[in-house]
């Protein structure tokens, strides 16, 4: 039973987008690895931008510098 954990920053991913991710990842595993879609688990976690760091700083700080 494959388990896939997708983490995204919490900034408005719609339910439709999440459903598309779940369908797409499930299909990819079935197509590439031959996994049964009925036993494929996909979890989407939304992480607050203050809790996601890149290069030693939070995404919030990095995005504040963007023009």
N, C-alpha and C positions, 0 to 999 in steps of 0.2 A: 504494500500500500504506500504509494508515494505521498509525501507531505511537502508542500511548498509554502514558504512564508515570504510574502511580498511586503516590504516596508516602504512606505511613502511618507513624505512630510505632510502634515495636516494642513492642507490649504485648498479644500474644496473639491476633492475627487468625488464625482457624482456617483450615485448608486448604479447608474447605467454604465459608467466607466469601470466600476468595480466588477459588475456582472460580466462585462466584456473581457476583463483580465482573467477572471475565473474560467470562463469558457475557453479563452485562447490558450491559457497555460495547460488546462486539462487536455485540450486537443493536441497541443504540442507533445506532451508526454505520451499520449496514445500513439501519435504518428511516429515519433522518433524512437521511443523505447518499447512500444507495444503494450503499454500499461492499460489496464481496464479503467475507463473513465468513471465507472461506478465506485471505484475504491480510491480515487485520487482526491486528496484533501488539499484545498488551497485556502490559506488564511491571509487576509490583508490587514496589516497593522498601520494605523495612522500615528505618526510620531510628531509631537509638537516641535516646531522649528528650534526652540530653545534647547531641546534634548537631542538634537542631531548636529554633530560637529564635523567639520571638514578643515583640515589644515590647522588645527589648534584653536578654532573658534566656531561658535554656533552659526547655523544657517541664518538666523535672525540678524546677527552682526554682519555677516558677509553680504546679505541682501540690502542692508542699510547703506552700504558703500556703493552699490550699483547705481549708475546714473539713470 
